[in-house]
Amino acid sequence: MNNTQIPLNDLEPFIAMLDQFKRKDLAKEVLNVFGKHSAYYDQYDNLAKCFFKLKMYEDSIVYAEKTVAVSGSSQQQFTSRFNLINVYNHANYPEKAMRYINQCLTIDPNNVDVILEKAYSLFLLNKKSQAEEILQNTLDNCAELSDEYKTKIRFNLGTYYLYKDKFQEGLKLFLEEGVKMRFWNTESIFSRNNNIFSENKNLHYETMNQKIRAEKFIKWDGKVKPNMPIIIHAEAGIGDEIINFRFMEKIRNMGMIPYWYNSYNERKDLLDVFKRHGYNVITSIEEVKGDKIYYAQSMHLPIIMNLQYKDLWNGPYLKAKNESIEKWKFLKKDKPAIGIRWQGNPAYDHDLHRSFPLQQLLKIFSGKSVDLYSLQKDNGLEEIDSKIIDLSDKLETWDDTLGCIHNLDFVITSCTSVAHACAAMDKKTYILLPISAYYVWSHSSEKSPWYGENVTLLRQQKPRVWDEPIEELKNLLSDF
């Protein structure tokens, strides 16, 4: 088979299927085989797209660069450069993206997609004021801007407002525009059809069923409804659940009856922890009885309740159970016990941004009499060496994780759910943050208003470089 006969346009669904089967290793092998027999624009372009969808951005760059090199027409040249810009930014190479951004803007200075990529590149280069200015100017002065572009720009502007400590203004843009972009699972399960009827049968009853549910489930406006049940829908990741679970106490103290709702079976372990803290936890909204039931999305609670920074932290709200504390007492010895986690889930879009180099961190403890315990569970285990004690086979549940954290002197971590668990327990925690930090870390202080004084934020200054935050950590630990 020669190069012109390779049906690369058929690869994407096949690669997507392998990804669904959790066989990324095989998907990469297949793509590399095709890559050896490719030489043309469409072939390289398809390979770059497949690697991109697998979140293998370094591999995607290889083929995206080849696509640029073999592009022929002016349209191909522009498209391939723009695609490469996108890959560079995802792989955290904004300085490389800027080279092609300038080329594209020379050809089409009003291209909104390229302008937005430029703003993102500048953000990743830690030039936030320049990036914000571009976004605001585009929003204010581009007359032909579509609603989709306006949503993207407002969403990004929300982050900049948060960094300026404009909490309510920034959070509203970040969350409400993010919902429009389907970043979180916020479909209104409280008013939609509950699948009792099929699509093609009993349409009248389906409509009536939806109407009944819409009248039964009422979106909460933040006002006190004494003794009324309210379902708090956990619409995002595990870290987000831990972040927003704090508001259950506040709602209960208002005189309402809160129910924490999440239907993900794989999170039963975390829900058991929440239940242990004395709160109603449900996996189906049918478990809540009543003629009228209020509901709210968990991430939106600070907006709904009109909270300010001073209202976010009221002390630790997660704790380890006694049995777990006892189980993990073996960590306490005659020298400091330090937990470390340097990498999150690689399936997360920005994991390349937030993961920091383990070996660089370990240099801080060279020659020091400490015990370093790895809190990595599923990823990054291949990096563990003799200087670190691997706990992955013992961290079976979230109660294990909390018991472990309780017995550590302090924890050093990247931005993962473990960071939020430590912070929620008020454990002394040092969090190394990328330039593109998550919304709860997007503010002006080195101390997070979401958590107490025991949490210290160490911020990256340059993309892919962790020298400054690790040096800062070294200085903070010098007297430990």
Kinemage of the C-alpha trace (Angstrom):
@kinemage 1
@onewidth
@group {chain A} dominant
@subgroup {mainchain}
@vectorlist {calphas} color= white
{ca met a 1} P 0.000 0.000 0.000
{ca asn a 2} L 1.462 3.388 -0.933
{ca asn a 3} L 1.047 6.613 0.991
{ca thr a 4} L -1.804 7.945 -1.122
{ca gln a 5} L -3.912 4.864 -0.364
{ca ile a 6} L -3.772 5.050 3.433
{ca pro a 7} L -7.345 5.860 4.612
{ca leu a 8} L -6.294 8.093 7.515
{ca asn a 9} L -9.676 9.776 7.592
{ca asp a 10} L -10.986 6.502 9.050
{ca leu a 11} L -8.566 6.559 11.993
{ca glu a 12} L -10.375 8.954 14.336
{ca pro a 13} L -13.360 6.738 15.284
{ca phe a 14} L -11.060 3.719 15.644
{ca ile a 15} L -8.647 5.622 17.897
{ca ala a 16} L -11.584 6.998 19.891
{ca met a 17} L -12.801 3.424 20.414
{ca leu a 18} L -9.372 2.311 21.691
{ca asp a 19} L -9.359 5.296 24.053
{ca gln a 20} L -12.799 4.287 25.335
{ca phe a 21} L -11.452 0.774 25.914
{ca lys a 22} L -8.614 2.337 27.960
{ca arg a 23} L -6.034 1.196 25.427
{ca lys a 24} L -4.168 4.418 24.790
{ca asp a 25} L -0.979 2.399 24.558
{ca leu a 26} L -2.334 0.466 21.587
{ca ala a 27} L -3.793 3.644 20.058
{ca lys a 28} L -0.368 5.291 20.171
{ca glu a 29} L 1.266 2.230 18.640
{ca val a 30} L -1.254 2.196 15.779
{ca leu a 31} L -0.797 5.903 15.112
{ca asn a 32} L 2.984 5.592 15.081
{ca val a 33} L 2.762 2.783 12.524
{ca phe a 34} L 0.647 4.961 10.263
{ca gly a 35} L 3.008 7.847 10.919
{ca lys a 36} L 5.943 5.903 9.461
{ca his a 37} L 4.059 5.534 6.182
{ca ser a 38} L 2.708 9.073 5.935
{ca ala a 39} L 4.009 11.966 3.875
{ca tyr a 40} L 1.078 14.186 2.922
{ca tyr a 41} L -0.847 17.058 4.473
{ca asp a 42} L -4.124 15.209 5.175
{ca gln a 43} L -2.257 12.273 6.676
{ca tyr a 44} L -0.178 14.350 9.076
{ca asp a 45} L -3.190 16.490 9.933
{ca asn a 46} L -5.263 13.447 10.856
{ca leu a 47} L -2.473 11.974 12.975
{ca ala a 48} L -2.062 15.279 14.814
{ca lys a 49} L -5.824 15.394 15.534
{ca cys a 50} L -5.870 11.808 16.813
{ca phe a 51} L -2.968 12.400 19.196
{ca phe a 52} L -4.586 15.662 20.324
{ca lys a 53} L -7.839 13.907 21.221
{ca leu a 54} L -5.833 11.345 23.188
{ca lys a 55} L -4.303 14.315 25.078
{ca met a 56} L -0.869 13.177 23.893
{ca tyr a 57} L 0.113 16.710 23.062
{ca glu a 58} L 3.840 16.169 22.587
{ca asp a 59} L 3.092 13.565 19.892
{ca ser a 60} L 0.457 15.832 18.383
{ca ile a 61} L 3.073 18.573 18.064
{ca val a 62} L 5.327 16.295 15.994
{ca tyr a 63} L 2.664 15.743 13.342
{ca ala a 64} L 1.207 19.256 13.544
{ca glu a 65} L 4.676 20.617 12.743
{ca lys a 66} L 4.931 18.206 9.809
{ca thr a 67} L 1.526 19.401 8.616
{ca val a 68} L 2.837 22.977 8.539
{ca ala a 69} L 5.961 21.878 6.693
{ca val a 70} L 4.068 20.174 3.832
{ca ser a 71} L 1.133 22.606 3.585
{ca gly a 72} L 0.649 23.880 0.057
{ca ser a 73} L -2.184 26.341 -0.513
{ca ser a 74} L -2.503 29.533 1.514
{ca gln a 75} L -5.578 28.089 3.212
{ca gln a 76} L -3.660 24.975 4.235
{ca gln a 77} L -0.830 27.117 5.554
{ca phe a 78} L -3.168 29.240 7.681
{ca thr a 79} L -5.156 26.257 8.997
{ca ser a 80} L -2.095 24.168 9.838
{ca arg a 81} L -0.460 27.074 11.658
{ca phe a 82} L -3.597 27.739 13.676
{ca asn a 83} L -3.895 24.061 14.624
{ca leu a 84} L -0.252 24.073 15.704
{ca ile a 85} L -0.891 27.166 17.847
{ca asn a 86} L -3.692 25.298 19.613
{ca val a 87} L -1.510 22.244 20.251
{ca tyr a 88} L 1.401 24.350 21.509
{ca asn a 89} L -0.836 26.078 24.038
{ca his a 90} L -2.322 22.802 25.260
{ca ala a 91} L 1.202 21.383 25.614
{ca asn a 92} L 2.233 24.554 27.506
{ca tyr a 93} L 4.569 26.012 24.889
{ca pro a 94} L 3.025 29.491 24.574
{ca glu a 95} L 6.250 31.093 23.377
{ca lys a 96} L 6.247 28.757 20.351
{ca ala a 97} L 2.570 29.468 19.756
{ca met a 98} L 3.276 33.210 19.642
{ca arg a 99} L 5.536 32.800 16.592
{ca tyr a 100} L 2.702 31.333 14.511
{ca ile a 101} L 0.111 33.647 16.044
{ca asn a 102} L 1.999 36.632 14.673
{ca gln a 103} L 2.227 34.985 11.242
{ca cys a 104} L -1.521 34.288 11.187
{ca leu a 105} L -2.428 37.791 12.356
{ca thr a 106} L -0.261 39.268 9.607
{ca ile a 107} L -2.464 37.451 7.099
{ca asp a 108} L -5.790 37.983 8.902
{ca pro a 109} L -5.494 40.580 11.734
{ca asn a 110} L -9.182 40.316 12.650
{ca asn a 111} L -9.416 36.552 12.999
{ca val a 112} L -11.128 36.104 16.367
{ca asp a 113} L -9.919 32.528 16.887
{ca val a 114} L -6.294 33.592 16.515
{ca ile a 115} L -6.853 36.655 18.725
{ca leu a 116} L -8.264 34.446 21.495
{ca glu a 117} L -5.311 32.070 21.184
{ca lys a 118} L -2.986 35.065 21.495
{ca ala a 119} L -4.715 36.114 24.717
{ca tyr a 120} L -4.359 32.569 26.047
{ca ser a 121} L -0.673 32.413 25.081
{ca leu a 122} L -0.026 35.682 26.896
{ca phe a 123} L -1.878 34.338 29.938
{ca leu a 124} L 0.339 31.225 29.933
{ca leu a 125} L 3.374 33.495 29.649
{ca asn a 126} L 2.140 35.187 32.856
{ca lys a 127} L 1.338 38.405 31.009
{ca lys a 128} L -2.163 38.613 32.403
{ca ser a 129} L -2.767 42.341 31.965
{ca gln a 130} L -1.929 42.169 28.232
{ca ala a 131} L -4.152 39.120 27.799
{ca glu a 132} L -7.074 40.755 29.603
{ca glu a 133} L -6.728 43.912 27.500
{ca ile a 134} L -6.963 41.881 24.280
{ca leu a 135} L -10.085 40.072 25.487
{ca gln a 136} L -11.812 43.223 26.677
{ca asn a 137} L -10.985 45.120 23.463
{ca thr a 138} L -12.307 42.245 21.369
{ca leu a 139} L -15.531 42.101 23.367
{ca asp a 140} L -16.040 45.872 23.227
{ca asn a 141} L -15.004 46.634 19.650
{ca cys a 142} L -15.759 43.607 17.467
{ca ala a 143} L -19.222 44.335 16.055
{ca glu a 144} L -19.661 40.950 14.354
{ca leu a 145} L -18.856 38.875 17.424
{ca ser a 146} L -21.078 35.782 17.710
{ca asp a 147} L -22.706 34.687 20.972
{ca glu a 148} L -20.288 31.745 21.097
{ca tyr a 149} L -17.278 34.056 21.030
{ca lys a 150} L -18.851 36.397 23.573
{ca thr a 151} L -19.349 33.429 25.902
{ca lys a 152} L -15.708 32.326 25.546
{ca ile a 153} L -14.405 35.816 26.192
{ca arg a 154} L -16.632 36.447 29.221
{ca phe a 155} L -15.649 33.063 30.655
{ca asn a 156} L -11.965 33.955 30.394
{ca leu a 157} L -12.506 37.458 31.733
{ca gly a 158} L -14.007 35.863 34.824
{ca thr a 159} L -10.585 34.469 35.693
{ca tyr a 160} L -8.956 37.895 35.397
{ca tyr a 161} L -11.587 39.465 37.662
{ca leu a 162} L -10.921 36.738 40.229
{ca tyr a 163} L -7.199 37.540 40.153
{ca lys a 164} L -8.198 41.147 40.942
{ca asp a 165} L -10.197 39.824 43.915
{ca lys a 166} L -13.513 40.775 42.318
{ca phe a 167} L -15.001 37.592 43.683
{ca gln a 168} L -18.691 37.702 42.801
{ca glu a 169} L -18.157 39.364 39.433
{ca gly a 170} L -15.425 36.912 38.428
{ca leu a 171} L -17.123 33.788 39.728
{ca lys a 172} L -20.390 34.598 37.951
{ca leu a 173} L -18.633 34.951 34.606
{ca phe a 174} L -16.461 31.881 35.150
{ca leu a 175} L -19.318 29.593 36.171
{ca glu a 176} L -22.301 30.917 34.238
{ca glu a 177} L -20.421 31.282 30.952
{ca gly a 178} L -18.688 27.956 31.628
{ca val a 179} L -22.100 26.291 31.886
{ca lys a 180} L -22.946 27.556 28.408
{ca met a 181} L -19.720 25.923 27.178
{ca arg a 182} L -20.773 22.630 28.847
{ca phe a 183} L -17.718 22.469 31.102
{ca trp a 184} L -19.770 20.978 33.931
{ca asn a 185} L -22.640 18.529 34.198
{ca thr a 186} L -25.357 21.082 34.892
{ca glu a 187} L -28.201 19.673 32.812
{ca ser a 188} L -31.339 20.177 34.836
{ca ile a 189} L -32.084 16.649 36.014
{ca phe a 190} L -34.759 18.176 38.208
{ca ser a 191} L -37.109 19.078 35.369
{ca arg a 192} L -36.249 16.728 32.505
{ca asn a 193} L -37.973 13.466 31.586
{ca asn a 194} L -36.999 10.717 34.021
{ca asn a 195} L -36.913 8.098 31.232
{ca ile a 196} L -40.014 6.217 32.402
{ca phe a 197} L -41.361 6.502 28.849
{ca ser a 198} L -39.607 5.893 25.552
{ca glu a 199} L -39.141 8.667 22.998
{ca asn a 200} L -41.799 7.407 20.618
{ca lys a 201} L -44.529 6.407 23.076
{ca asn a 202} L -46.885 8.204 25.427
{ca leu a 203} L -45.659 11.643 24.406
{ca his a 204} L -48.531 13.295 26.292
{ca tyr a 205} L -47.550 11.555 29.508
{ca glu a 206} L -43.885 12.455 28.985
{ca thr a 207} L -44.861 16.112 28.725
{ca met a 208} L -47.046 15.855 31.812
{ca asn a 209} L -44.260 14.088 33.690
{ca gln a 210} L -41.814 16.863 32.846
{ca lys a 211} L -44.335 19.472 33.964
{ca ile a 212} L -44.903 17.706 37.279
{ca arg a 213} L -41.175 17.476 37.914
{ca ala a 214} L -40.672 21.136 36.990
{ca glu a 215} L -43.323 22.120 39.539
{ca lys a 216} L -41.884 19.799 42.182
{ca phe a 217} L -38.213 20.790 41.860
{ca ile a 218} L -37.630 24.513 42.326
{ca lys a 219} L -34.342 26.241 41.612
{ca trp a 220} L -33.119 27.797 44.868
{ca asp a 221} L -32.785 31.589 44.975
{ca gly a 222} L -30.579 31.668 48.075
{ca lys a 223} L -33.342 32.766 50.450
{ca val a 224} L -34.125 30.777 53.584
{ca lys a 225} L -36.898 28.222 53.143
{ca pro a 226} L -37.400 26.920 56.703
{ca asn a 227} L -37.456 23.132 57.067
{ca met a 228} L -37.566 22.660 53.293
{ca pro a 229} L -35.424 20.002 51.575
{ca ile a 230} L -32.770 21.190 49.130
{ca ile a 231} L -30.714 18.964 46.823
{ca ile a 232} L -27.151 20.104 46.193
{ca his a 233} L -26.064 18.629 42.868
{ca ala a 234} L -22.312 17.915 42.639
{ca glu a 235} L -21.832 18.687 38.954
{ca ala a 236} L -18.052 18.478 38.501
{ca gly a 237} L -14.885 16.679 39.627
{ca ile a 238} L -13.858 15.117 42.927
{ca gly a 239} L -11.872 18.186 43.897
{ca asp a 240} L -14.912 20.353 43.215
{ca glu a 241} L -17.011 18.159 45.488
{ca ile a 242} L -14.533 18.595 48.323
{ca ile a 243} L -14.350 22.357 47.682
{ca asn a 244} L -18.093 22.925 47.849
{ca phe a 245} L -19.138 20.354 50.432
{ca arg a 246} L -18.286 23.038 53.025
{ca phe a 247} L -21.554 24.840 52.239
{ca met a 248} L -23.697 21.996 53.592
{ca glu a 249} L -23.187 23.265 57.143
{ca lys a 250} L -24.072 26.831 56.192
{ca ile a 251} L -27.290 25.710 54.490
{ca arg a 252} L -28.242 23.483 57.403
{ca asn a 253} L -27.639 26.360 59.820
{ca met a 254} L -30.066 28.416 57.731
{ca gly a 255} L -32.806 26.014 58.800
{ca met a 256} L -33.070 24.017 55.562
{ca ile a 257} L -32.525 20.278 55.055
{ca pro a 258} L -29.665 19.800 52.577
{ca tyr a 259} L -29.034 16.627 50.569
{ca trp a 260} L -25.714 16.151 48.787
{ca tyr a 261} L -26.444 14.471 45.460
{ca asn a 262} L -24.082 12.598 43.159
{ca ser a 263} L -24.988 9.609 40.994
{ca tyr a 264} L -21.418 8.594 40.044
{ca asn a 265} L -20.970 5.023 41.269
{ca glu a 266} L -17.179 5.355 41.290
{ca arg a 267} L -17.457 8.099 43.912
{ca lys a 268} L -19.344 6.049 46.500
{ca asp a 269} L -16.159 6.007 48.567
{ca leu a 270} L -16.098 9.822 48.783
{ca leu a 271} L -19.839 9.992 49.429
{ca asp a 272} L -19.377 7.616 52.365
{ca val a 273} L -16.932 10.143 53.850
{ca phe a 274} L -19.473 12.938 53.436
{ca lys a 275} L -22.188 10.792 54.998
{ca arg a 276} L -19.920 9.999 57.939
{ca his a 277} L -19.774 13.727 58.681
{ca gly a 278} L -23.472 13.678 59.509
{ca tyr a 279} L -25.064 14.877 56.274
{ca asn a 280} L -27.722 13.459 53.992
{ca val a 281} L -26.053 11.972 50.928
{ca ile a 282} L -28.057 10.579 48.011
{ca thr a 283} L -27.370 8.961 44.640
{ca ser a 284} L -30.905 9.452 43.266
{ca ile a 285} L -33.159 12.492 43.559
{ca glu a 286} L -36.094 10.133 44.110
{ca glu a 287} L -34.710 9.508 47.606
{ca val a 288} L -35.899 12.970 48.666
{ca lys a 289} L -39.602 13.112 49.492
{ca gly a 290} L -41.852 16.138 49.407
{ca asp a 291} L -44.276 18.076 47.225
{ca lys a 292} L -41.762 20.867 46.753
{ca ile a 293} L -38.021 20.337 46.748
{ca tyr a 294} L -35.419 23.024 46.136
{ca tyr a 295} L -32.172 22.392 44.251
{ca ala a 296} L -28.878 24.105 43.426
{ca gln a 297} L -25.632 23.256 41.619
{ca ser a 298} L -22.828 22.927 44.165
{ca met a 299} L -20.310 25.163 42.386
{ca his a 300} L -22.874 27.966 42.136
{ca leu a 301} L -23.630 28.111 45.867
{ca pro a 302} L -21.330 31.100 46.585
{ca ile a 303} L -23.174 33.050 43.881
{ca ile a 304} L -26.647 31.940 44.959
{ca met a 305} L -25.938 32.814 48.602
{ca asn a 306} L -24.094 36.024 47.627
{ca leu a 307} L -20.995 35.078 49.631
{ca gln a 308} L -17.765 37.065 49.840
{ca tyr a 309} L -14.233 35.855 50.512
{ca lys a 310} L -14.705 36.300 54.280
{ca asp a 311} L -17.638 33.867 54.173
{ca leu a 312} L -15.818 30.944 52.548
{ca trp a 313} L -13.696 29.519 55.373
{ca asn a 314} L -15.186 28.620 58.739
{ca gly a 315} L -12.605 26.088 59.892
{ca pro a 316} L -11.946 22.454 58.950
{ca tyr a 317} L -14.937 20.563 57.609
{ca leu a 318} L -13.382 17.168 56.836
{ca lys a 319} L -11.735 14.909 59.379
{ca ala a 320} L -10.335 11.395 59.498
{ca lys a 321} L -12.275 8.773 61.408
{ca asn a 322} L -10.677 7.318 64.536
{ca glu a 323} L -10.104 3.882 63.003
{ca ser a 324} L -8.225 5.423 60.070
{ca ile a 325} L -6.131 7.617 62.345
{ca glu a 326} L -5.133 4.541 64.307
{ca lys a 327} L -4.464 2.530 61.138
{ca trp a 328} L -2.025 5.142 59.816
{ca lys a 329} L -0.205 5.895 63.067
{ca phe a 330} L 2.785 3.952 61.751
{ca leu a 331} L 3.706 7.063 59.742
{ca lys a 332} L 4.645 8.902 62.938
{ca lys a 333} L 8.258 8.192 63.775
{ca asp a 334} L 11.164 10.112 65.247
{ca lys a 335} L 11.556 12.286 62.136
{ca pro a 336} L 9.222 14.454 60.063
{ca ala a 337} L 6.637 12.595 57.975
{ca ile a 338} L 5.968 14.511 54.763
{ca gly a 339} L 3.379 13.635 52.134
{ca ile a 340} L 4.075 14.508 48.505
{ca arg a 341} L 1.955 14.407 45.365
{ca trp a 342} L 3.422 15.863 42.199
{ca gln a 343} L 1.066 14.697 39.464
{ca gly a 344} L -2.669 14.513 38.856
{ca asn a 345} L -4.788 12.578 36.413
{ca pro a 346} L -3.148 12.781 32.944
{ca ala a 347} L -6.618 12.629 31.380
{ca tyr a 348} L -7.230 16.128 32.735
{ca asp a 349} L -6.671 18.696 29.985
{ca his a 350} L -4.219 20.824 31.945
{ca asp a 351} L -2.272 18.119 33.753
{ca leu a 352} L 0.841 19.005 31.734
{ca his a 353} L 0.556 22.495 33.199
{ca arg a 354} L 0.029 21.547 36.845
{ca ser a 355} L 2.393 18.558 37.331
{ca phe a 356} L 5.811 19.523 38.665
{ca pro a 357} L 9.149 17.633 38.421
{ca leu a 358} L 9.569 15.212 41.313
{ca gln a 359} L 13.367 15.085 41.197
{ca gln a 360} L 13.606 18.856 41.482
{ca leu a 361} L 11.449 18.737 44.597
{ca leu a 362} L 13.535 15.941 46.125
{ca lys a 363} L 16.668 18.103 46.027
{ca ile a 364} L 15.174 20.166 48.861
{ca phe a 365} L 15.372 17.136 51.137
{ca ser a 366} L 18.796 15.890 50.067
{ca gly a 367} L 20.731 14.939 53.195
{ca lys a 368} L 17.749 15.707 55.460
{ca ser a 369} L 16.417 13.218 57.970
{ca val a 370} L 12.799 12.997 56.834
{ca asp a 371} L 10.369 10.357 55.639
{ca leu a 372} L 8.811 11.208 52.277
{ca tyr a 373} L 5.534 9.425 51.624
{ca ser a 374} L 4.058 9.330 48.119
{ca leu a 375} L 0.343 10.148 47.927
{ca gln a 376} L 0.197 9.154 44.255
{ca lys a 377} L -2.484 6.558 43.674
{ca asp a 378} L -2.823 5.595 40.008
{ca asn a 379} L -0.404 7.823 38.100
{ca gly a 380} L 3.233 8.793 38.488
{ca leu a 381} L 4.135 5.600 40.348
{ca glu a 382} L 6.926 4.854 37.880
{ca glu a 383} L 8.823 7.898 39.191
{ca ile a 384} L 8.974 6.647 42.786
{ca asp a 385} L 12.492 5.664 43.830
{ca ser a 386} L 14.251 4.565 47.012
{ca lys a 387} L 14.068 8.057 48.525
{ca ile a 388} L 10.257 7.838 48.681
{ca ile a 389} L 7.942 5.458 50.507
{ca asp a 390} L 5.173 4.264 48.176
{ca leu a 391} L 1.733 4.129 49.813
{ca ser a 392} L -0.306 3.434 46.669
{ca asp a 393} L -1.196 -0.131 47.621
{ca lys a 394} L -2.412 0.995 51.055
{ca leu a 395} L -4.489 4.017 49.982
{ca glu a 396} L -7.581 1.981 49.184
{ca thr a 397} L -10.295 4.468 50.216
{ca trp a 398} L -10.766 8.158 50.868
{ca asp a 399} L -10.898 7.328 54.579
{ca asp a 400} L -7.423 5.844 54.142
{ca thr a 401} L -6.278 9.053 52.480
{ca leu a 402} L -7.701 11.218 55.271
{ca gly a 403} L -6.204 8.955 57.951
{ca cys a 404} L -2.840 9.137 56.218
{ca ile a 405} L -2.991 12.948 55.898
{ca his a 406} L -3.922 13.276 59.581
{ca asn a 407} L -0.720 11.512 60.615
{ca leu a 408} L 1.612 13.521 58.380
{ca asp a 409} L 3.429 16.632 59.553
{ca phe a 410} L 2.631 18.434 56.323
{ca val a 411} L 1.881 17.827 52.649
{ca ile a 412} L 3.418 19.195 49.433
{ca thr a 413} L 1.179 18.752 46.413
{ca ser a 414} L 0.176 19.933 42.991
{ca cys a 415} L -3.388 21.112 42.358
{ca thr a 416} L -5.313 17.850 42.764
{ca ser a 417} L -8.181 16.577 44.897
{ca val a 418} L -5.586 15.660 47.553
{ca ala a 419} L -4.718 19.356 47.874
{ca his a 420} L -8.358 20.143 48.645
{ca ala a 421} L -8.672 17.248 51.079
{ca cys a 422} L -5.616 18.433 53.010
{ca ala a 423} L -6.880 22.020 53.002
{ca ala a 424} L -10.381 20.978 54.109
{ca met a 425} L -8.774 19.176 57.074
{ca asp a 426} L -6.730 22.303 57.892
{ca lys a 427} L -3.533 20.298 57.491
{ca lys a 428} L -0.379 22.303 56.870
{ca thr a 429} L -0.174 22.156 53.090
{ca tyr a 430} L 2.042 23.662 50.411
{ca ile a 431} L 0.428 23.736 46.974
{ca leu a 432} L 2.554 24.332 43.870
{ca leu a 433} L 0.350 26.095 41.348
{ca pro a 434} L 0.784 26.513 37.596
{ca ile a 435} L 0.342 29.882 35.920
{ca ser a 436} L -3.039 28.635 34.682
{ca ala a 437} L -4.343 27.959 38.191
{ca tyr a 438} L -7.865 26.728 38.970
{ca tyr a 439} L -10.514 29.270 39.941
{ca val a 440} L -10.244 28.736 43.716
{ca trp a 441} L -6.568 29.702 43.543
{ca ser a 442} L -7.157 32.681 41.224
{ca his a 443} L -6.727 35.643 43.553
{ca ser a 444} L -3.985 38.007 44.633
{ca ser a 445} L -2.866 36.395 47.903
{ca glu a 446} L -0.462 33.582 48.725
{ca lys a 447} L -3.072 32.438 51.234
{ca ser a 448} L -6.337 31.143 49.838
{ca pro a 449} L -9.559 32.740 51.128
{ca trp a 450} L -11.165 29.361 50.501
{ca tyr a 451} L -8.970 27.739 53.169
{ca gly a 452} L -7.201 28.617 56.401
{ca glu a 453} L -3.740 29.912 57.231
{ca asn a 454} L -2.250 26.414 57.094
{ca val a 455} L -2.439 26.434 53.281
{ca thr a 456} L 0.375 28.201 51.416
{ca leu a 457} L 0.250 28.753 47.665
{ca leu a 458} L 3.499 28.699 45.681
{ca arg a 459} L 2.963 30.164 42.230
{ca gln a 460} L 4.791 29.302 39.034
{ca gln a 461} L 6.241 32.330 37.214
{ca lys a 462} L 7.316 30.853 33.858
{ca pro a 463} L 5.722 28.070 31.772
{ca arg a 464} L 7.241 24.635 32.413
{ca val a 465} L 9.699 26.132 34.942
{ca trp a 466} L 9.239 25.403 38.649
{ca asp a 467} L 12.440 26.985 39.981
{ca glu a 468} L 10.756 29.918 41.750
{ca pro a 469} L 8.042 28.045 43.675
{ca ile a 470} L 10.440 25.248 44.654
{ca glu a 471} L 13.042 27.771 45.842
{ca glu a 472} L 10.316 29.537 47.809
{ca leu a 473} L 9.297 26.210 49.346
{ca lys a 474} L 12.918 25.500 50.256
{ca asn a 475} L 13.132 28.816 52.115
{ca leu a 476} L 9.845 28.196 53.932
{ca leu a 477} L 11.054 24.785 55.093
{ca ser a 478} L 14.549 25.911 56.083
{ca asp a 479} L 13.646 26.134 59.784
{ca phe a 480} L 11.478 23.040 59.902
